Amino acid sequence: MTVGERIQMYRKQLEMSQEELGQKLLVSRQTISLWEKDQTIPTIDNLIRLREIFGVSVDEILGFENIEQNDEILPNESYQFTFSKEELNQIYRLQRRSIYKRLIIFTVLCVLMIVFFIGSSAPDIMIGFVLGMFLIGVISHIKGIRAYSKAWKNSTERICKSIYEYKVFDNYISVNIYRENERIRESKCFFTDIEQIQQFGKWLFLQFGGQSFIIRKSDLKENSAFYSYMYKNPAKTVDTPIPNKWRTTSFLLFVASLLSILGALALVGAMSEANGLFTENMWAFFLMTPIPIASIVLGYVLKSKGYKYKKNIIVGFIMTFFLCVYGSFVFIF
């Protein structure tokens, strides 16, 4: 079908005469007739006006979409999602909860360390170091929370006005975003390029190319490729259910890693009471490093099996770093 034939088809669908269409476009009836006979083609300005009148995209008027559809393989799955403000607020609360959880854990650890140092008459430089670390960390977390809240509020209106279309093919996913009956964005992602599929309650977050796309789980087929991808690619899966034995081990090592620095402080305190020295006994912090290192190892084991692993790896690296830093004070001071 030519451009002129499509203009004629859309005009007749609206039951408009050539003269009526010309009046809307501020052109003559003869100009419309020349378009429909393919003797001339509309200018860019007229194409934009035709798009608004017909309620279709410029690509559809020019026939580009039909060419793509003829060459394109039909998708295995196809979904369209729209999201309300209430639904987006639920997602925001779920995501915000994990951010606040990290801030609370960090604050509790720092407060316990400060109290212990003060109670054990530690050098002022160490108390100042921990207090500075605490203030910098809290400010950083608060700035992160505010930036995240601002970004989410700015994107809420845009998401509510958009339609998200997902087409799943054999080895890639096509994501199209429509607003006011016009496709404003088209993204193509091969399964191997997916960075992560993360679960938040009733929703999945598909992440690739530094962007996140929301998928409502209740609308997916039971055998959807999104689920099969998650289980076939466990290294990139988040929130896969963990068997009890792994869950218990993960939790115990996670808690032990968090408490390892307090255990090291208690050990140094006991040694200091015996010999009257404090800084010279801080090498004992190194004795606790096997605990967070074990948490890191377990995290990578869980990752290879497709289970939740990040908290063990993250807390393992953080606690190992602090234990090594404090243990090094004996050489520095």
C-alpha positions as a printed Julia matrix, in Angstrom:
333×3 Matrix{Float64}:
   0.0     0.0    0.0
   1.38    3.41  -1.02
   1.48    6.57   1.1
  -1.41    8.05  -0.87
  -3.53    4.92  -0.44
  -2.92    5.0    3.31
  -3.93    8.67   3.55
  -7.11    7.86   1.63
  -7.8     4.84   3.87
  -7.39    6.82   7.09
  -9.5     9.69   5.7
 -12.36    7.35   4.77
 -12.18    5.64   8.17
 -12.97    9.04   9.7
 -15.69    9.58   7.04
 -14.08   12.82   5.89
 -14.12   14.26   2.41
 -11.0    15.56   0.69
 -12.29   19.1    1.18
 -12.89   18.59   4.91
  -9.42   17.15   5.39
  -7.95   20.05   3.41
  -9.72   22.56   5.65
  -8.2    20.94   8.75
  -4.74   21.02   7.18
  -5.2    24.5    5.62
  -4.51   23.11   2.15
  -6.71   22.81  -0.94
  -8.79   19.78  -1.95
  -6.56   19.42  -5.01
  -3.5    19.02  -2.77
  -5.21   16.15  -0.92
  -6.14   14.58  -4.25
  -2.52   14.8   -5.47
  -1.34   13.09  -2.23
  -3.83   10.25  -2.6
  -2.83    9.75  -6.25
   0.86    9.6   -5.14
   1.7    12.48  -7.45
   3.1    14.47  -4.5
   3.83   13.7   -0.85
   2.98   15.75   2.26
   5.6    17.97   3.84
   6.91   17.19   7.33
   4.55   19.77   8.86
   1.59   18.22   7.07
   2.64   14.73   8.11
   2.65   15.87  11.76
  -0.85   17.35  11.32
  -2.06   14.17   9.59
  -0.71   12.15  12.53
  -2.78   14.25  14.94
  -5.93   14.01  12.82
  -5.71   10.28  12.06
  -4.41    9.3   15.5
  -1.59    7.19  14.06
   2.17    7.61  13.95
   4.07    9.15  11.05
   5.75    5.78  10.52
   2.34    4.2    9.94
   1.4     6.87   7.41
   4.65    6.37   5.53
   4.39    2.58   5.79
   7.61    2.0    7.73
   5.86   -0.05  10.41
   4.33   -2.37   7.86
   7.77   -3.01   6.37
   9.11   -3.88   9.84
   6.15   -6.14  10.58
   6.57   -8.04   7.32
  10.24   -8.69   8.05
   9.8    -9.32  11.75
   9.19  -12.71  13.29
   6.06  -12.87  15.41
   6.86  -12.67  19.14
   6.44  -15.66  21.44
   4.89  -13.43  24.08
   3.46   -9.92  24.02
   2.43   -7.74  26.96
   1.22   -4.18  27.48
   1.37   -2.45  30.86
   0.05    0.81  32.24
   0.7     1.86  35.83
  -1.3     4.03  38.21
   0.14    6.35  40.84
  -1.08    4.03  43.61
   0.74    1.09  42.07
   3.94    3.09  41.59
   3.75    4.29  45.21
   3.62    0.66  46.37
   6.74   -0.14  44.32
   8.48    2.96  45.68
   7.76    1.94  49.28
   9.2    -1.55  48.67
  12.38   -0.13  47.17
  12.71    2.56  49.81
  12.5    -0.06  52.56
  15.76   -1.69  51.45
  17.5     1.71  51.39
  16.41    2.54  54.94
  17.42   -0.93  56.1
  21.01   -0.31  55.01
  21.06    3.06  56.79
  19.75    1.53  60.04
  22.31   -1.31  60.0
  25.14    1.14  59.31
  23.99    3.48  62.11
  23.66    0.69  64.68
  27.15   -0.64  63.91
  28.76    2.78  64.15
  26.98    3.65  67.4
  28.04    0.34  68.98
  31.64    0.91  67.92
  31.68    4.46  69.32
  30.18    3.34  72.63
  32.68    0.5   72.91
  35.66    2.73  72.14
  34.55    5.31  74.69
  33.93    2.61  77.32
  37.33    1.01  76.73
  39.2     4.35  76.9
  40.45    4.01  73.35
  42.68    6.76  71.91
  40.85    9.9   70.83
  42.09    9.47  67.25
  40.23    6.16  66.94
  37.01    7.56  68.41
  37.3    10.54  66.05
  37.91    8.22  63.09
  34.78    6.17  63.81
  32.7     9.29  64.47
  33.86   10.83  61.19
  33.09    7.62  59.33
  29.63    7.6   60.9
  28.86   11.23  59.95
  30.12   10.81  56.39
  28.14    7.58  55.97
  24.9     9.05  57.33
  25.19   12.16  55.13
  25.91    9.97  52.1
  22.9     7.74  52.82
  20.59   10.73  53.35
  21.74   12.34  50.1
  21.16    9.06  48.3
  17.65    8.73  49.72
  16.75   12.3   48.77
  18.14   11.9   45.25
  16.26    8.62  44.79
  12.98   10.16  46.07
  13.35   13.16  43.79
  14.13   11.0   40.74
  11.17    8.72  41.47
   8.72   11.62  41.87
   9.91   13.17  38.62
   9.42    9.9   36.74
   6.02    8.99  38.26
   3.99   11.35  36.06
   5.86   10.22  32.96
   5.35    6.53  33.73
   1.62    7.02  34.4
   1.12    8.64  31.0
   2.99    5.91  29.12
   2.14    2.47  27.77
   4.9    -0.14  28.01
   4.88   -2.9   25.41
   7.09   -5.97  25.81
   7.61   -8.49  23.01
   9.57  -11.63  23.81
  11.34  -13.43  20.97
  13.59  -16.48  20.94
  16.75  -14.68  21.99
  15.85  -11.07  22.69
  13.21   -8.75  24.19
  11.77   -5.69  22.47
  10.5    -2.86  24.7
   8.4    -0.08  23.17
   7.12    2.95  25.08
   4.07    4.83  23.78
   2.73    8.19  24.86
  -0.29    9.91  23.31
  -0.54    7.19  20.64
   3.04    7.77  19.53
   6.01    5.51  20.04
   8.6     7.6   21.83
  11.16    4.9   22.51
  12.15    1.49  21.21
  14.72   -0.73  22.94
  16.02   -4.15  22.01
  17.83   -6.34  24.5
  19.31   -9.77  23.94
  18.91  -12.17  26.87
  22.68  -12.26  27.29
  22.7    -8.46  27.82
  20.21   -8.44  30.68
  21.94   -7.09  33.76
  19.39   -8.29  36.29
  15.79   -9.31  36.86
  14.84   -8.21  40.36
  11.65   -8.97  42.25
   9.75   -6.42  44.33
   6.55   -7.94  45.62
   4.11   -8.26  42.71
   6.52   -6.78  40.17
   9.71   -7.61  38.3
  12.35   -5.04  37.43
  14.05   -5.79  34.13
  17.43   -4.03  34.01
  19.58   -3.56  30.92
  21.56   -0.72  29.42
  21.49    1.1   32.76
  17.67    1.35  32.62
  14.93   -0.36  34.64
  11.59   -1.5   33.22
   8.63   -2.6   35.37
   6.77   -5.85  34.65
   3.59   -6.89  36.48
   3.96  -10.56  37.43
   0.22  -11.26  37.52
  -0.04  -10.51  33.77
   2.73  -12.91  32.75
   2.1   -16.39  31.42
   2.92  -19.26  33.77
   5.71  -20.44  31.45
   6.87  -16.92  30.56
  10.4   -16.52  29.25
  11.02  -13.99  32.02
  10.73  -16.79  34.58
  12.66  -19.32  32.52
  15.4   -16.76  31.94
  15.72  -16.23  35.68
  16.2   -19.91  36.38
  18.43  -20.63  33.37
  20.71  -17.71  34.22
  21.08  -17.92  38.0
  24.07  -15.62  38.13
  21.8   -12.69  37.24
  18.78  -13.71  39.29
  17.61  -11.97  42.44
  15.14  -13.25  45.04
  15.04  -16.87  43.92
  13.69  -18.87  46.91
  16.5   -20.36  49.03
  16.27  -23.84  50.62
  16.21  -23.85  54.42
  19.77  -25.14  54.89
  21.23  -22.41  52.68
  18.97  -19.74  54.17
  20.05  -20.62  57.71
  23.75  -20.7   56.83
  23.46  -17.42  54.93
  21.7   -15.7   57.83
  24.15  -16.97  60.47
  27.2   -15.87  58.48
  25.57  -12.53  57.7
  24.94  -11.83  61.4
  28.35  -13.21  62.43
  30.04  -10.91  59.91
  28.19   -7.9   61.29
  29.19   -8.83  64.85
  32.78   -9.76  63.95
  34.04   -6.24  64.51
  32.37   -6.15  67.94
  33.96   -9.51  68.72
  37.33   -8.13  67.7
  36.8    -5.1   69.93
  35.89   -7.35  72.84
  39.01   -9.46  72.24
  41.24   -6.38  72.1
  39.58   -5.06  75.26
  40.24   -8.3   77.13
  43.88   -8.33  76.0
  44.26   -4.67  77.02
  43.05   -5.39  80.54
  45.73   -8.06  80.86
  48.74   -6.06  79.61
  47.52   -2.46  79.86
  48.02   -1.8   76.15
  45.34   -1.03  73.55
  46.78    0.06  70.2
  49.48   -2.63  70.38
  46.78   -5.31  70.7
  44.78   -4.23  67.65
  46.47   -6.87  65.49
  43.79   -9.17  67.01
  41.28   -7.68  64.52
  42.91   -9.86  61.87
  41.83  -12.95  63.85
  38.19  -12.2   63.01
  38.67  -11.84  59.23
  37.9   -15.54  58.48
  34.24  -14.9   59.42
  33.43  -12.22  56.79
  35.68  -14.0   54.27
  33.53  -17.13  54.78
  30.45  -14.96  54.15
  31.96  -13.78  50.85
  32.71  -17.35  49.78
  29.17  -18.45  50.66
  27.79  -15.51  48.72
  29.53  -16.64  45.54
  28.37  -20.22  46.13
  24.76  -18.98  46.45
  25.23  -16.89  43.31
  26.32  -19.94  41.32
  23.2   -21.79  42.47
  20.84  -18.94  41.56
  19.96  -17.82  45.12
  20.1   -14.48  46.89
  23.74  -13.69  47.51
  24.4    -9.95  47.58
  23.98   -9.3   51.29
  26.59  -11.94  52.2
  29.11  -10.64  49.69
  28.55   -6.96  50.52
  28.72   -7.34  54.31
  31.68   -9.71  53.94
  33.74   -7.2   51.97
  32.78   -4.29  54.25
  33.61   -6.1   57.47
  36.85   -7.55  56.07
  37.9    -4.05  55.05
  37.21   -2.54  58.49
  38.87   -5.43  60.34
  41.99   -5.03  58.22
  41.98   -1.24  58.68
  41.68   -1.45  62.46
  44.18   -4.31  62.63
  46.66   -2.14  60.72
  46.55    0.55  63.44
  49.16   -1.4   65.37
  51.61   -0.77  62.51
  50.5     2.81  61.85
  50.52    4.1   65.44
